[in-house]
Amino acid sequence: MSPAFIKGVGEHLLNARLTFDKFHVVAHASKALDTVRRQQQKADSELKGMGWTLLKDVNKLNLAQLTDLEALVRQYATKRTARA
């Protein structure tokens, strides 16, 4: 996903289809979400400790984590962390 890789494929593999693997796409999205959460946490202490809850697969959350996540989304629907 680096610009150098993309440029190299474009210049040397003209008929190749550029694809990105799921691992790296999810890793970038998770990092972006965590960055937004950390920034917003400075102004809102209720987000402290929510990092793993936000990044974890919703199907693997326990009842307490799921409740926290649902409350966050309801309460912060207009805030950047919930949107992210």
PDB file of N, CA, C and O in Angstrom:
ATOM      1  N   MET A   1       0.808  -1.189   0.000  1.00  0.00           N
ATOM      2  CA  MET A   1       0.000   0.000   0.000  1.00  0.00           C
ATOM      3  C   MET A   1       0.858   1.263   0.000  1.00  0.00           C
ATOM      4  O   MET A   1       0.342   2.379   0.065  1.00  0.00           O
ATOM      5  N   SER A   2       2.135   1.076  -0.071  1.00  0.00           N
ATOM      6  CA  SER A   2       3.010   2.244  -0.090  1.00  0.00           C
ATOM      7  C   SER A   2       2.978   2.908  -1.464  1.00  0.00           C
ATOM      8  O   SER A   2       2.778   2.235  -2.476  1.00  0.00           O
ATOM      9  N   PRO A   3       3.172   4.210  -1.501  1.00  0.00           N
ATOM     10  CA  PRO A   3       3.204   4.903  -2.793  1.00  0.00           C
ATOM     11  C   PRO A   3       4.283   4.353  -3.725  1.00  0.00           C
ATOM     12  O   PRO A   3       4.085   4.305  -4.940  1.00  0.00           O
ATOM     13  N   ALA A   4       5.417   3.939  -3.169  1.00  0.00           N
ATOM     14  CA  ALA A   4       6.488   3.391  -4.007  1.00  0.00           C
ATOM     15  C   ALA A   4       6.044   2.082  -4.669  1.00  0.00           C
ATOM     16  O   ALA A   4       6.333   1.850  -5.843  1.00  0.00           O
ATOM     17  N   PHE A   5       5.346   1.231  -3.920  1.00  0.00           N
ATOM     18  CA  PHE A   5       4.849  -0.031  -4.473  1.00  0.00           C
ATOM     19  C   PHE A   5       3.837   0.246  -5.582  1.00  0.00           C
ATOM     20  O   PHE A   5       3.899  -0.359  -6.653  1.00  0.00           O
ATOM     21  N   ILE A   6       2.925   1.142  -5.327  1.00  0.00           N
ATOM     22  CA  ILE A   6       1.888   1.479  -6.313  1.00  0.00           C
ATOM     23  C   ILE A   6       2.533   2.034  -7.582  1.00  0.00           C
ATOM     24  O   ILE A   6       2.155   1.660  -8.692  1.00  0.00           O
ATOM     25  N   LYS A   7       3.497   2.918  -7.415  1.00  0.00           N
ATOM     26  CA  LYS A   7       4.186   3.495  -8.566  1.00  0.00           C
ATOM     27  C   LYS A   7       4.949   2.420  -9.341  1.00  0.00           C
ATOM     28  O   LYS A   7       4.921   2.397 -10.571  1.00  0.00           O
ATOM     29  N   GLY A   8       5.627   1.535  -8.617  1.00  0.00           N
ATOM     30  CA  GLY A   8       6.392   0.469  -9.265  1.00  0.00           C
ATOM     31  C   GLY A   8       5.506  -0.459 -10.074  1.00  0.00           C
ATOM     32  O   GLY A   8       5.866  -0.850 -11.185  1.00  0.00           O
ATOM     33  N   VAL A   9       4.372  -0.809  -9.538  1.00  0.00           N
ATOM     34  CA  VAL A   9       3.434  -1.669 -10.270  1.00  0.00           C
ATOM     35  C   VAL A   9       2.946  -0.945 -11.521  1.00  0.00           C
ATOM     36  O   VAL A   9       2.880  -1.527 -12.603  1.00  0.00           O
ATOM     37  N   GLY A  10       2.606   0.325 -11.359  1.00  0.00           N
ATOM     38  CA  GLY A  10       2.110   1.100 -12.504  1.00  0.00           C
ATOM     39  C   GLY A  10       3.133   1.247 -13.610  1.00  0.00           C
ATOM     40  O   GLY A  10       2.780   1.247 -14.789  1.00  0.00           O
ATOM     41  N   GLU A  11       4.410   1.373 -13.239  1.00  0.00           N
ATOM     42  CA  GLU A  11       5.458   1.578 -14.238  1.00  0.00           C
ATOM     43  C   GLU A  11       5.951   0.285 -14.882  1.00  0.00           C
ATOM     44  O   GLU A  11       6.272   0.274 -16.070  1.00  0.00           O
ATOM     45  N   HIS A  12       6.015  -0.790 -14.124  1.00  0.00           N
ATOM     46  CA  HIS A  12       6.665  -2.015 -14.610  1.00  0.00           C
ATOM     47  C   HIS A  12       5.720  -3.176 -14.892  1.00  0.00           C
ATOM     48  O   HIS A  12       6.096  -4.118 -15.590  1.00  0.00           O
ATOM     49  N   LEU A  13       4.528  -3.127 -14.374  1.00  0.00           N
ATOM     50  CA  LEU A  13       3.568  -4.213 -14.592  1.00  0.00           C
ATOM     51  C   LEU A  13       2.282  -3.620 -15.152  1.00  0.00           C
ATOM     52  O   LEU A  13       1.263  -3.546 -14.465  1.00  0.00           O
ATOM     53  N   LEU A  14       2.347  -3.211 -16.379  1.00  0.00           N
ATOM     54  CA  LEU A  14       1.265  -2.436 -16.987  1.00  0.00           C
ATOM     55  C   LEU A  14      -0.073  -3.164 -17.034  1.00  0.00           C
ATOM     56  O   LEU A  14      -1.122  -2.523 -16.975  1.00  0.00           O
ATOM     57  N   ASN A  15      -0.057  -4.472 -17.139  1.00  0.00           N
ATOM     58  CA  ASN A  15      -1.305  -5.230 -17.234  1.00  0.00           C
ATOM     59  C   ASN A  15      -1.742  -5.828 -15.903  1.00  0.00           C
ATOM     60  O   ASN A  15      -2.716  -6.579 -15.848  1.00  0.00           O
ATOM     61  N   ALA A  16      -1.030  -5.500 -14.835  1.00  0.00           N
ATOM     62  CA  ALA A  16      -1.351  -6.066 -13.524  1.00  0.00           C
ATOM     63  C   ALA A  16      -2.495  -5.293 -12.870  1.00  0.00           C
ATOM     64  O   ALA A  16      -2.650  -4.087 -13.060  1.00  0.00           O
ATOM     65  N   ARG A  17      -3.268  -6.010 -12.115  1.00  0.00           N
ATOM     66  CA  ARG A  17      -4.324  -5.390 -11.317  1.00  0.00           C
ATOM     67  C   ARG A  17      -3.773  -5.200  -9.911  1.00  0.00           C
ATOM     68  O   ARG A  17      -3.315  -6.152  -9.279  1.00  0.00           O
ATOM     69  N   LEU A  18      -3.821  -3.990  -9.438  1.00  0.00           N
ATOM     70  CA  LEU A  18      -3.302  -3.666  -8.114  1.00  0.00           C
ATOM     71  C   LEU A  18      -4.347  -4.025  -7.058  1.00  0.00           C
ATOM     72  O   LEU A  18      -5.478  -3.542  -7.117  1.00  0.00           O
ATOM     73  N   THR A  19      -3.980  -4.854  -6.111  1.00  0.00           N
ATOM     74  CA  THR A  19      -4.886  -5.227  -5.023  1.00  0.00           C
ATOM     75  C   THR A  19      -4.170  -5.058  -3.689  1.00  0.00           C
ATOM     76  O   THR A  19      -2.940  -5.051  -3.626  1.00  0.00           O
ATOM     77  N   PHE A  20      -4.943  -4.923  -2.640  1.00  0.00           N
ATOM     78  CA  PHE A  20      -4.399  -4.794  -1.295  1.00  0.00           C
ATOM     79  C   PHE A  20      -4.974  -5.908  -0.440  1.00  0.00           C
ATOM     80  O   PHE A  20      -6.149  -6.252  -0.570  1.00  0.00           O
ATOM     81  N   ASP A  21      -4.151  -6.471   0.430  1.00  0.00           N
ATOM     82  CA  ASP A  21      -4.625  -7.577   1.246  1.00  0.00           C
ATOM     83  C   ASP A  21      -5.452  -7.060   2.423  1.00  0.00           C
ATOM     84  O   ASP A  21      -5.256  -5.943   2.901  1.00  0.00           O
ATOM     85  N   LYS A  22      -6.372  -7.894   2.871  1.00  0.00           N
ATOM     86  CA  LYS A  22      -7.305  -7.539   3.934  1.00  0.00           C
ATOM     87  C   LYS A  22      -6.564  -7.143   5.214  1.00  0.00           C
ATOM     88  O   LYS A  22      -6.970  -6.197   5.889  1.00  0.00           O
ATOM     89  N   PHE A  23      -5.504  -7.837   5.550  1.00  0.00           N
ATOM     90  CA  PHE A  23      -4.768  -7.547   6.780  1.00  0.00           C
ATOM     91  C   PHE A  23      -4.325  -6.090   6.830  1.00  0.00           C
ATOM     92  O   PHE A  23      -4.541  -5.408   7.831  1.00  0.00           O
ATOM     93  N   HIS A  24      -3.708  -5.612   5.756  1.00  0.00           N
ATOM     94  CA  HIS A  24      -3.190  -4.249   5.765  1.00  0.00           C
ATOM     95  C   HIS A  24      -4.302  -3.198   5.714  1.00  0.00           C
ATOM     96  O   HIS A  24      -4.173  -2.131   6.315  1.00  0.00           O
ATOM     97  N   VAL A  25      -5.373  -3.489   5.014  1.00  0.00           N
ATOM     98  CA  VAL A  25      -6.503  -2.558   4.963  1.00  0.00           C
ATOM     99  C   VAL A  25      -7.112  -2.414   6.359  1.00  0.00           C
ATOM    100  O   VAL A  25      -7.373  -1.300   6.814  1.00  0.00           O
ATOM    101  N   VAL A  26      -7.337  -3.543   7.036  1.00  0.00           N
ATOM    102  CA  VAL A  26      -7.901  -3.512   8.387  1.00  0.00           C
ATOM    103  C   VAL A  26      -6.920  -2.848   9.356  1.00  0.00           C
ATOM    104  O   VAL A  26      -7.339  -2.100  10.239  1.00  0.00           O
ATOM    105  N   ALA A  27      -5.633  -3.109   9.202  1.00  0.00           N
ATOM    106  CA  ALA A  27      -4.633  -2.492  10.073  1.00  0.00           C
ATOM    107  C   ALA A  27      -4.645  -0.969   9.949  1.00  0.00           C
ATOM    108  O   ALA A  27      -4.557  -0.264  10.954  1.00  0.00           O
ATOM    109  N   HIS A  28      -4.753  -0.464   8.731  1.00  0.00           N
ATOM    110  CA  HIS A  28      -4.808   0.987   8.528  1.00  0.00           C
ATOM    111  C   HIS A  28      -6.088   1.576   9.122  1.00  0.00           C
ATOM    112  O   HIS A  28      -6.049   2.635   9.748  1.00  0.00           O
ATOM    113  N   ALA A  29      -7.209   0.905   8.930  1.00  0.00           N
ATOM    114  CA  ALA A  29      -8.478   1.396   9.478  1.00  0.00           C
ATOM    115  C   ALA A  29      -8.447   1.385  11.007  1.00  0.00           C
ATOM    116  O   ALA A  29      -8.929   2.323  11.643  1.00  0.00           O
ATOM    117  N   SER A  30      -7.889   0.340  11.592  1.00  0.00           N
ATOM    118  CA  SER A  30      -7.790   0.251  13.050  1.00  0.00           C
ATOM    119  C   SER A  30      -6.894   1.341  13.611  1.00  0.00           C
ATOM    120  O   SER A  30      -7.205   1.938  14.642  1.00  0.00           O
ATOM    121  N   LYS A  31      -5.801   1.599  12.945  1.00  0.00           N
ATOM    122  CA  LYS A  31      -4.888   2.653  13.395  1.00  0.00           C
ATOM    123  C   LYS A  31      -5.575   4.022  13.322  1.00  0.00           C
ATOM    124  O   LYS A  31      -5.430   4.841  14.230  1.00  0.00           O
ATOM    125  N   ALA A  32      -6.313   4.263  12.251  1.00  0.00           N
ATOM    126  CA  ALA A  32      -7.021   5.533  12.107  1.00  0.00           C
ATOM    127  C   ALA A  32      -8.075   5.699  13.198  1.00  0.00           C
ATOM    128  O   ALA A  32      -8.202   6.779  13.775  1.00  0.00           O
ATOM    129  N   LEU A  33      -8.827   4.645  13.483  1.00  0.00           N
ATOM    130  CA  LEU A  33      -9.838   4.683  14.529  1.00  0.00           C
ATOM    131  C   LEU A  33      -9.196   4.958  15.885  1.00  0.00           C
ATOM    132  O   LEU A  33      -9.704   5.769  16.659  1.00  0.00           O
ATOM    133  N   ASP A  34      -8.096   4.297  16.172  1.00  0.00           N
ATOM    134  CA  ASP A  34      -7.435   4.493  17.451  1.00  0.00           C
ATOM    135  C   ASP A  34      -6.876   5.908  17.579  1.00  0.00           C
ATOM    136  O   ASP A  34      -6.896   6.482  18.668  1.00  0.00           O
ATOM    137  N   THR A  35      -6.385   6.469  16.496  1.00  0.00           N
ATOM    138  CA  THR A  35      -5.884   7.846  16.511  1.00  0.00           C
ATOM    139  C   THR A  35      -7.011   8.824  16.839  1.00  0.00           C
ATOM    140  O   THR A  35      -6.834   9.727  17.657  1.00  0.00           O
ATOM    141  N   VAL A  36      -8.157   8.646  16.208  1.00  0.00           N
ATOM    142  CA  VAL A  36      -9.313   9.504  16.473  1.00  0.00           C
ATOM    143  C   VAL A  36      -9.752   9.349  17.926  1.00  0.00           C
ATOM    144  O   VAL A  36     -10.018  10.344  18.601  1.00  0.00           O
ATOM    145  N   ARG A  37      -9.830   8.101  18.417  1.00  0.00           N
ATOM    146  CA  ARG A  37     -10.254   7.855  19.796  1.00  0.00           C
ATOM    147  C   ARG A  37      -9.296   8.515  20.783  1.00  0.00           C
ATOM    148  O   ARG A  37      -9.739   9.137  21.748  1.00  0.00           O
ATOM    149  N   ARG A  38      -8.002   8.388  20.557  1.00  0.00           N
ATOM    150  CA  ARG A  38      -7.014   8.991  21.461  1.00  0.00           C
ATOM    151  C   ARG A  38      -7.144  10.517  21.490  1.00  0.00           C
ATOM    152  O   ARG A  38      -7.051  11.130  22.553  1.00  0.00           O
ATOM    153  N   GLN A  39      -7.357  11.116  20.338  1.00  0.00           N
ATOM    154  CA  GLN A  39      -7.514  12.567  20.280  1.00  0.00           C
ATOM    155  C   GLN A  39      -8.754  13.005  21.045  1.00  0.00           C
ATOM    156  O   GLN A  39      -8.707  13.963  21.818  1.00  0.00           O
ATOM    157  N   GLN A  40      -9.851  12.314  20.833  1.00  0.00           N
ATOM    158  CA  GLN A  40     -11.105  12.698  21.461  1.00  0.00           C
ATOM    159  C   GLN A  40     -11.104  12.351  22.952  1.00  0.00           C
ATOM    160  O   GLN A  40     -11.781  13.012  23.739  1.00  0.00           O
ATOM    161  N   GLN A  41     -10.355  11.327  23.342  1.00  0.00           N
ATOM    162  CA  GLN A  41     -10.291  10.907  24.740  1.00  0.00           C
ATOM    163  C   GLN A  41      -9.727  12.013  25.631  1.00  0.00           C
ATOM    164  O   GLN A  41     -10.079  12.099  26.807  1.00  0.00           O
ATOM    165  N   LYS A  42      -8.864  12.849  25.085  1.00  0.00           N
ATOM    166  CA  LYS A  42      -8.286  13.944  25.855  1.00  0.00           C
ATOM    167  C   LYS A  42      -9.365  14.905  26.351  1.00  0.00           C
ATOM    168  O   LYS A  42      -9.228  15.491  27.425  1.00  0.00           O
ATOM    169  N   ALA A  43     -10.431  15.066  25.579  1.00  0.00           N
ATOM    170  CA  ALA A  43     -11.521  15.955  25.959  1.00  0.00           C
ATOM    171  C   ALA A  43     -12.662  15.215  26.654  1.00  0.00           C
ATOM    172  O   ALA A  43     -13.470  15.837  27.344  1.00  0.00           O
ATOM    173  N   ASP A  44     -12.740  13.894  26.479  1.00  0.00           N
ATOM    174  CA  ASP A  44     -13.851  13.116  27.028  1.00  0.00           C
ATOM    175  C   ASP A  44     -13.314  11.844  27.667  1.00  0.00           C
ATOM    176  O   ASP A  44     -12.981  10.887  26.968  1.00  0.00           O
ATOM    177  N   SER A  45     -13.229  11.832  28.979  1.00  0.00           N
ATOM    178  CA  SER A  45     -12.626  10.700  29.692  1.00  0.00           C
ATOM    179  C   SER A  45     -13.450   9.417  29.599  1.00  0.00           C
ATOM    180  O   SER A  45     -12.937   8.346  29.923  1.00  0.00           O
ATOM    181  N   GLU A  46     -14.709   9.490  29.169  1.00  0.00           N
ATOM    182  CA  GLU A  46     -15.524   8.276  29.039  1.00  0.00           C
ATOM    183  C   GLU A  46     -14.986   7.336  27.963  1.00  0.00           C
ATOM    184  O   GLU A  46     -15.320   6.151  27.953  1.00  0.00           O
ATOM    185  N   LEU A  47     -14.167   7.850  27.071  1.00  0.00           N
ATOM    186  CA  LEU A  47     -13.596   7.006  26.017  1.00  0.00           C
ATOM    187  C   LEU A  47     -12.384   6.226  26.503  1.00  0.00           C
ATOM    188  O   LEU A  47     -11.907   5.327  25.810  1.00  0.00           O
ATOM    189  N   LYS A  48     -11.884   6.557  27.682  1.00  0.00           N
ATOM    190  CA  LYS A  48     -10.707   5.870  28.210  1.00  0.00           C
ATOM    191  C   LYS A  48     -11.049   4.391  28.424  1.00  0.00           C
ATOM    192  O   LYS A  48     -12.087   4.064  28.999  1.00  0.00           O
ATOM    193  N   GLY A  49     -10.193   3.532  27.970  1.00  0.00           N
ATOM    194  CA  GLY A  49     -10.401   2.097  28.119  1.00  0.00           C
ATOM    195  C   GLY A  49     -11.295   1.476  27.055  1.00  0.00           C
ATOM    196  O   GLY A  49     -11.594   0.284  27.132  1.00  0.00           O
ATOM    197  N   MET A  50     -11.726   2.242  26.073  1.00  0.00           N
ATOM    198  CA  MET A  50     -12.613   1.716  25.026  1.00  0.00           C
ATOM    199  C   MET A  50     -11.850   1.215  23.799  1.00  0.00           C
ATOM    200  O   MET A  50     -12.458   0.726  22.847  1.00  0.00           O
ATOM    201  N   GLY A  51     -10.533   1.334  23.818  1.00  0.00           N
ATOM    202  CA  GLY A  51      -9.742   0.978  22.643  1.00  0.00           C
ATOM    203  C   GLY A  51     -10.007  -0.409  22.107  1.00  0.00           C
ATOM    204  O   GLY A  51     -10.300  -0.569  20.922  1.00  0.00           O
ATOM    205  N   TRP A  52      -9.910  -1.428  22.968  1.00  0.00           N
ATOM    206  CA  TRP A  52     -10.099  -2.803  22.506  1.00  0.00           C
ATOM    207  C   TRP A  52     -11.556  -3.062  22.131  1.00  0.00           C
ATOM    208  O   TRP A  52     -11.835  -3.833  21.214  1.00  0.00           O
ATOM    209  N   THR A  53     -12.468  -2.429  22.827  1.00  0.00           N
ATOM    210  CA  THR A  53     -13.886  -2.611  22.500  1.00  0.00           C
ATOM    211  C   THR A  53     -14.186  -2.095  21.103  1.00  0.00           C
ATOM    212  O   THR A  53     -14.958  -2.705  20.364  1.00  0.00           O
ATOM    213  N   LEU A  54     -13.576  -0.972  20.741  1.00  0.00           N
ATOM    214  CA  LEU A  54     -13.806  -0.400  19.420  1.00  0.00           C
ATOM    215  C   LEU A  54     -13.150  -1.208  18.309  1.00  0.00           C
ATOM    216  O   LEU A  54     -13.674  -1.288  17.198  1.00  0.00           O
ATOM    217  N   LEU A  55     -12.012  -1.801  18.610  1.00  0.00           N
ATOM    218  CA  LEU A  55     -11.256  -2.500  17.570  1.00  0.00           C
ATOM    219  C   LEU A  55     -11.639  -3.973  17.421  1.00  0.00           C
ATOM    220  O   LEU A  55     -11.377  -4.580  16.383  1.00  0.00           O
ATOM    221  N   LYS A  56     -12.247  -4.536  18.435  1.00  0.00           N
ATOM    222  CA  LYS A  56     -12.576  -5.958  18.434  1.00  0.00           C
ATOM    223  C   LYS A  56     -13.779  -6.243  17.530  1.00  0.00           C
ATOM    224  O   LYS A  56     -14.649  -5.391  17.352  1.00  0.00           O
ATOM    225  N   ASP A  57     -13.814  -7.436  16.970  1.00  0.00           N
ATOM    226  CA  ASP A  57     -14.954  -7.873  16.164  1.00  0.00           C
ATOM    227  C   ASP A  57     -16.206  -7.835  17.033  1.00  0.00           C
ATOM    228  O   ASP A  57     -16.223  -8.413  18.119  1.00  0.00           O
ATOM    229  N   VAL A  58     -17.239  -7.167  16.571  1.00  0.00           N
ATOM    230  CA  VAL A  58     -18.457  -6.999  17.364  1.00  0.00           C
ATOM    231  C   VAL A  58     -19.058  -8.341  17.779  1.00  0.00           C
ATOM    232  O   VAL A  58     -19.698  -8.426  18.827  1.00  0.00           O
ATOM    233  N   ASN A  59     -18.866  -9.378  16.986  1.00  0.00           N
ATOM    234  CA  ASN A  59     -19.392 -10.707  17.313  1.00  0.00           C
ATOM    235  C   ASN A  59     -18.623 -11.378  18.440  1.00  0.00           C
ATOM    236  O   ASN A  59     -19.076 -12.384  18.987  1.00  0.00           O
ATOM    237  N   LYS A  60     -17.464 -10.830  18.792  1.00  0.00           N
ATOM    238  CA  LYS A  60     -16.646 -11.424  19.851  1.00  0.00           C
ATOM    239  C   LYS A  60     -16.656 -10.603  21.141  1.00  0.00           C
ATOM    240  O   LYS A  60     -15.913 -10.904  22.076  1.00  0.00           O
ATOM    241  N   LEU A  61     -17.489  -9.575  21.191  1.00  0.00           N
ATOM    242  CA  LEU A  61     -17.586  -8.755  22.397  1.00  0.00           C
ATOM    243  C   LEU A  61     -18.423  -9.467  23.452  1.00  0.00           C
ATOM    244  O   LEU A  61     -19.407 -10.135  23.134  1.00  0.00           O
ATOM    245  N   ASN A  62     -18.019  -9.317  24.720  1.00  0.00           N
ATOM    246  CA  ASN A  62     -18.865  -9.844  25.783  1.00  0.00           C
ATOM    247  C   ASN A  62     -20.009  -8.858  26.008  1.00  0.00           C
ATOM    248  O   ASN A  62     -20.035  -7.786  25.404  1.00  0.00           O
ATOM    249  N   LEU A  63     -20.945  -9.215  26.867  1.00  0.00           N
ATOM    250  CA  LEU A  63     -22.139  -8.398  27.057  1.00  0.00           C
ATOM    251  C   LEU A  63     -21.792  -6.993  27.542  1.00  0.00           C
ATOM    252  O   LEU A  63     -22.377  -6.020  27.066  1.00  0.00           O
ATOM    253  N   ALA A  64     -20.862  -6.868  28.472  1.00  0.00           N
ATOM    254  CA  ALA A  64     -20.482  -5.551  29.003  1.00  0.00           C
ATOM    255  C   ALA A  64     -19.862  -4.683  27.904  1.00  0.00           C
ATOM    256  O   ALA A  64     -20.174  -3.497  27.799  1.00  0.00           O
ATOM    257  N   GLN A  65     -18.986  -5.272  27.088  1.00  0.00           N
ATOM    258  CA  GLN A  65     -18.349  -4.525  26.004  1.00  0.00           C
ATOM    259  C   GLN A  65     -19.381  -4.107  24.963  1.00  0.00           C
ATOM    260  O   GLN A  65     -19.340  -2.982  24.465  1.00  0.00           O
ATOM    261  N   LEU A  66     -20.292  -4.993  24.638  1.00  0.00           N
ATOM    262  CA  LEU A  66     -21.329  -4.684  23.658  1.00  0.00           C
ATOM    263  C   LEU A  66     -22.225  -3.559  24.165  1.00  0.00           C
ATOM    264  O   LEU A  66     -22.590  -2.660  23.407  1.00  0.00           O
ATOM    265  N   THR A  67     -22.575  -3.611  25.435  1.00  0.00           N
ATOM    266  CA  THR A  67     -23.390  -2.554  26.035  1.00  0.00           C
ATOM    267  C   THR A  67     -22.661  -1.216  25.986  1.00  0.00           C
ATOM    268  O   THR A  67     -23.254  -0.193  25.644  1.00  0.00           O
ATOM    269  N   ASP A  68     -21.371  -1.225  26.328  1.00  0.00           N
ATOM    270  CA  ASP A  68     -20.566  -0.003  26.275  1.00  0.00           C
ATOM    271  C   ASP A  68     -20.495   0.556  24.860  1.00  0.00           C
ATOM    272  O   ASP A  68     -20.619   1.763  24.655  1.00  0.00           O
ATOM    273  N   LEU A  69     -20.294  -0.325  23.888  1.00  0.00           N
ATOM    274  CA  LEU A  69     -20.195   0.109  22.501  1.00  0.00           C
ATOM    275  C   LEU A  69     -21.512   0.718  22.019  1.00  0.00           C
ATOM    276  O   LEU A  69     -21.516   1.768  21.377  1.00  0.00           O
ATOM    277  N   GLU A  70     -22.624   0.060  22.329  1.00  0.00           N
ATOM    278  CA  GLU A  70     -23.929   0.576  21.915  1.00  0.00           C
ATOM    279  C   GLU A  70     -24.211   1.927  22.565  1.00  0.00           C
ATOM    280  O   GLU A  70     -24.750   2.825  21.917  1.00  0.00           O
ATOM    281  N   ALA A  71     -23.851   2.080  23.838  1.00  0.00           N
ATOM    282  CA  ALA A  71     -24.044   3.358  24.527  1.00  0.00           C
ATOM    283  C   ALA A  71     -23.182   4.443  23.903  1.00  0.00           C
ATOM    284  O   ALA A  71     -23.620   5.583  23.751  1.00  0.00           O
ATOM    285  N   LEU A  72     -21.959   4.083  23.543  1.00  0.00           N
ATOM    286  CA  LEU A  72     -21.060   5.051  22.907  1.00  0.00           C
ATOM    287  C   LEU A  72     -21.642   5.543  21.596  1.00  0.00           C
ATOM    288  O   LEU A  72     -21.660   6.744  21.331  1.00  0.00           O
ATOM    289  N   VAL A  73     -22.113   4.625  20.785  1.00  0.00           N
ATOM    290  CA  VAL A  73     -22.650   4.998  19.477  1.00  0.00           C
ATOM    291  C   VAL A  73     -23.909   5.847  19.637  1.00  0.00           C
ATOM    292  O   VAL A  73     -24.092   6.821  18.906  1.00  0.00           O
ATOM    293  N   ARG A  74     -24.779   5.489  20.586  1.00  0.00           N
ATOM    294  CA  ARG A  74     -25.989   6.292  20.822  1.00  0.00           C
ATOM    295  C   ARG A  74     -25.643   7.681  21.348  1.00  0.00           C
ATOM    296  O   ARG A  74     -26.201   8.679  20.891  1.00  0.00           O
ATOM    297  N   GLN A  75     -24.727   7.743  22.301  1.00  0.00           N
ATOM    298  CA  GLN A  75     -24.396   9.005  22.957  1.00  0.00           C
ATOM    299  C   GLN A  75     -23.546   9.908  22.076  1.00  0.00           C
ATOM    300  O   GLN A  75     -23.665  11.132  22.133  1.00  0.00           O
ATOM    301  N   TYR A  76     -22.698   9.309  21.273  1.00  0.00           N
ATOM    302  CA  TYR A  76     -21.733  10.094  20.515  1.00  0.00           C
ATOM    303  C   TYR A  76     -21.935   9.994  19.015  1.00  0.00           C
ATOM    304  O   TYR A  76     -20.969  10.054  18.254  1.00  0.00           O
ATOM    305  N   ALA A  77     -23.155   9.845  18.589  1.00  0.00           N
ATOM    306  CA  ALA A  77     -23.416   9.638  17.168  1.00  0.00           C
ATOM    307  C   ALA A  77     -22.881  10.767  16.303  1.00  0.00           C
ATOM    308  O   ALA A  77     -22.595  10.559  15.124  1.00  0.00           O
ATOM    309  N   THR A  78     -22.742  11.958  16.869  1.00  0.00           N
ATOM    310  CA  THR A  78     -22.235  13.073  16.090  1.00  0.00           C
ATOM    311  C   THR A  78     -20.745  13.295  16.322  1.00  0.00           C
ATOM    312  O   THR A  78     -20.158  14.189  15.713  1.00  0.00           O
ATOM    313  N   LYS A  79     -20.129  12.509  17.179  1.00  0.00           N
ATOM    314  CA  LYS A  79     -18.714  12.708  17.464  1.00  0.00           C
ATOM    315  C   LYS A  79     -17.859  11.844  16.551  1.00  0.00           C
ATOM    316  O   LYS A  79     -18.322  10.845  16.002  1.00  0.00           O
ATOM    317  N   ARG A  80     -16.626  12.238  16.402  1.00  0.00           N
ATOM    318  CA  ARG A  80     -15.730  11.595  15.447  1.00  0.00           C
ATOM    319  C   ARG A  80     -15.463  10.124  15.782  1.00  0.00           C
ATOM    320  O   ARG A  80     -15.389   9.301  14.869  1.00  0.00           O
ATOM    321  N   THR A  81     -15.318   9.772  17.054  1.00  0.00           N
ATOM    322  CA  THR A  81     -15.016   8.379  17.406  1.00  0.00           C
ATOM    323  C   THR A  81     -16.135   7.452  16.985  1.00  0.00           C
ATOM    324  O   THR A  81     -15.872   6.395  16.413  1.00  0.00           O
ATOM    325  N   ALA A  82     -17.372   7.817  17.252  1.00  0.00           N
ATOM    326  CA  ALA A  82     -18.507   6.962  16.861  1.00  0.00           C
ATOM    327  C   ALA A  82     -18.606   6.863  15.354  1.00  0.00           C
ATOM    328  O   ALA A  82     -18.880   5.789  14.820  1.00  0.00           O
ATOM    329  N   ARG A  83     -18.386   7.973  14.658  1.00  0.00           N
ATOM    330  CA  ARG A  83     -18.433   7.929  13.187  1.00  0.00           C
ATOM    331  C   ARG A  83     -17.307   7.064  12.638  1.00  0.00           C
ATOM    332  O   ARG A  83     -17.496   6.314  11.681  1.00  0.00           O
ATOM    333  N   ALA A  84     -16.129   7.177  13.257  1.00  0.00           N
ATOM    334  CA  ALA A  84     -14.976   6.383  12.789  1.00  0.00           C
ATOM    335  C   ALA A  84     -15.263   4.919  13.001  1.00  0.00           C
ATOM    336  O   ALA A  84     -14.429   4.073  12.677  1.00  0.00           O
TER     337      ALA A  84
END
